[in-house]
Structures are given as structure tokens and as C-alpha cells.
């Protein structure tokens, strides 16, 4: 990376995207424990989102040349996961927390993609 600002920016992105991954894995685990059929799609999407975030973290860490394109995909998946979690947020605190993390991550990904 060419400048300290760029390194700081990537470090911040790594933290936000990693946090989203951890939160999505946690939310999916909570969904599974609930044994509620309404949460099946939520759990699946959380797991998808976590995996996409983990891949982006790897790309950022190695300064992949395609991180911008992948950041766009990550933003889309995070938005979808947030929308799904928000459907359940009134009754499930873990879904509210996950939706907030996904929204932060989606915004971060859009900035990375720019």
C-alpha cells in the first residue's frame, strides 16, 4: 500500500468486515438454537454473509487486485442479510445486532468498491 492513509483505511475495513463475519456466524447459531422454522432462511443467509465477509478479509489482507469488485458483492450480500435479520429483530435481539453489523459492513464495502 502506498500511503499510511491507505493502510489505516484497509485496517479499518478489515476490522468492520471481520466483525460482520463473527456476528453473522453468532446470529446463525442463535437462529439454529431457536428451533423456529421462520429463522431457517435467516440462518442460511447469515452463514452465506459470514463466508463472503471472510473471503473479503482474505482479499484485503493480501491486497488482492480484485477486492473492489468483490466488495460490491459483499455489500449486496450484507444488505440482503440485514434485511432478513430486520424481519426478526423485534423478537430476536441477535437478529437486531446482526442487522446493524451487516449495515455497517455494507457501507464499508461500498466505500471500498469506490
Phi, psi and omega in degrees: 000143191276337184219161177298323178300316179297318178297318178296318180298314179294322179298316178298316179298317178303317181294314182293316181290321177296318178300318179298316179302310180299317181294319179295318177299318179296314181298317179300319177297319178294319178302315181296321179294333182292337183049052181237118183303331180293342182262000182299311179296324178298313180298316179299314181293323176299318179294319176299314181298316180300318181292320178296317178298317178299320178295318178297320177303314178299317179297317179294318183297326180260008178056047179302144179287349182249014183299327181297313179297317180292329177298325177297316178297315181299319178299319180295316180293319178297319177298317179296318179295317178299316180298319179293314180297324180297333177297333186250358188297332181295323184257347184227106181303322181298327177290322177297314180297317180296316180301318179296316179296318179295322178296317177299316182295317179300317178297316178300317180295321177297322177293321177296323183287339183289000000 
